[in-house]
Amino acid sequence: MKELRGYITIARTMGSLEETPIWIDIKDKNSGVLACRTKITLEQYANALTGRAEIPCSMEFNDSGLVGKVRLYKKVTVPHSGNSLYGDKNAVKKHIEDSCPDVIADGWEPYLDDFTNMHRHTENGMKVQFQKYVDADSEEAIAKADGEVE
C-alpha cells in the first residue's frame, strides 16, 4: 500500500431519515481532493467504535487520478476591458485562454468564477486563481515543498 498524508472527517446528517446517516470522509492532504467516503448506519458506527471488525458499509472511491498528486495554485492578473462577461462561462474561458496562453499551455486551469467576482478586480484586470495537479515527485511539487512557489 502507498502511504499518503490526509485528513479524516466523521459526520452525520441532521433531521434526516436517511438509511446511512453517518459518513466518514478521507481527504488527501496534498491534492485537497476527497479520496474516499464511507457511509454507515448509526448501529454500524457504534459497533465499529466498540471494537467490532469488518462492519459492512458502502464506499465511494475517487478514481479521478488526482489522489496522491500535489495541488499547485497561483494567481494571475487577467486583463479586463470592462465589458461584462458575467453569466457566460464559455466567453470567460475563451477570454482567459486568449489572455494567458502560456499559463494555459503549461497545464494550469483557471477558476472561472474569479473573473466575474468584482472583489477580484484590480487596476490592471481581474485576479484569477489557477490550479494544476502534479506528481508528488515532480520538480514543481518539490519546489512547493521547499517554499519556492505559491
ZIPEKA-V626532 format. One record per residue. N is the residue number from 1. RES is the residue in one small letter. SS is DSSP state (h for helix, s for strand, l for the rest). PHI is phi in degrees with one decimal (999 if undefined). Layout:
n = (N;N)
res = (RES;RES)
ss = (SS;SS)
phi = (PHI;PHI)
//
This chain:
n = (1;2;3;4;5;6;7;8;9;10;11;12;13;14;15;16;17;18;19;20;21;22;23;24;25;26;27;28;29;30;31;32;33;34;35;36;37;38;39;40;41;42;43;44;45;46;47;48;49;50;51;52;53;54;55;56;57;58;59;60;61;62;63;64;65;66;67;68;69;70;71;72;73;74;75;76;77;78;79;80;81;82;83;84;85;86;87;88;89;90;91;92;93;94;95;96;97;98;99;100;101;102;103;104;105;106;107;108;109;110;111;112;113;114;115;116;117;118;119;120;121;122;123;124;125;126;127;128;129;130;131;132;133;134;135;136;137;138;139;140;141;142;143;144;145;146;147;148;149;150)
res = (m;k;e;l;r;g;y;i;t;i;a;r;t;m;g;s;l;e;e;t;p;i;w;i;d;i;k;d;k;n;s;g;v;l;a;c;r;t;k;i;t;l;e;q;y;a;n;a;l;t;g;r;a;e;i;p;c;s;m;e;f;n;d;s;g;l;v;g;k;v;r;l;y;k;k;v;t;v;p;h;s;g;n;s;l;y;g;d;k;n;a;v;k;k;h;i;e;d;s;c;p;d;v;i;a;d;g;w;e;p;y;l;d;d;f;t;n;m;h;r;h;t;e;n;g;m;k;v;q;f;q;k;y;v;d;a;d;s;e;e;a;i;a;k;a;d;g;e;v;e)
ss = (l;l;l;l;l;s;s;s;s;s;s;s;l;l;l;l;l;l;l;l;l;s;s;s;s;s;s;s;l;l;l;l;l;s;s;s;s;s;s;s;l;h;h;h;h;h;h;h;h;l;l;l;l;l;l;l;l;s;s;s;s;l;l;l;l;l;l;l;l;s;s;s;s;s;s;s;s;s;l;l;l;l;l;l;l;l;l;l;h;h;h;h;h;h;h;h;h;h;h;l;h;h;h;h;h;l;l;l;s;s;l;h;h;h;h;h;l;h;h;h;s;s;l;l;s;s;s;s;s;s;s;s;s;s;l;l;l;l;h;h;h;h;h;h;h;l;l;l;l;l)
phi = (999;-90.7;-95.0;-126.9;-87.6;-159.6;-129.3;-122.4;-130.2;-113.1;-142.1;-143.9;-81.3;-107.7;60.4;-120.8;-96.7;-58.1;-65.6;-120.4;-79.8;-104.3;-134.8;-121.4;-104.7;-120.4;-112.5;-72.3;-63.7;-74.0;-92.8;77.2;-100.2;-70.2;-89.0;-154.4;-129.2;-114.2;-116.7;-142.9;-82.0;-62.6;-64.7;-62.6;-62.3;-61.4;-63.0;-64.8;-66.4;-95.5;99.2;-74.1;-105.8;51.4;-76.1;-62.4;-158.3;-106.4;-132.0;-120.3;-110.5;-82.2;-108.6;-74.3;88.7;-89.7;-65.2;94.0;-84.5;-113.9;-88.6;-107.1;-145.3;-154.9;-107.2;-127.6;-83.5;-99.5;-55.1;-139.2;-83.6;102.3;-73.2;-81.3;-111.7;-56.2;87.1;-113.6;-58.9;-64.9;-67.4;-62.3;-60.2;-63.3;-61.7;-65.7;-61.2;-69.7;-82.1;-131.2;-61.6;-67.6;-65.9;-64.4;-63.3;-84.4;94.1;-80.2;-108.4;-80.7;-89.2;-61.5;-63.8;-59.9;-68.4;-104.8;-95.5;-65.4;-70.1;-95.0;-72.6;-129.1;-59.6;-100.8;146.1;-108.7;-80.3;-114.6;-84.9;-117.0;-141.0;-154.0;-112.5;-127.6;-62.1;-62.1;-98.8;-76.1;-59.2;-65.1;-67.4;-66.3;-62.6;-63.2;-62.8;-84.3;80.4;-83.8;-125.5;-66.0)
//
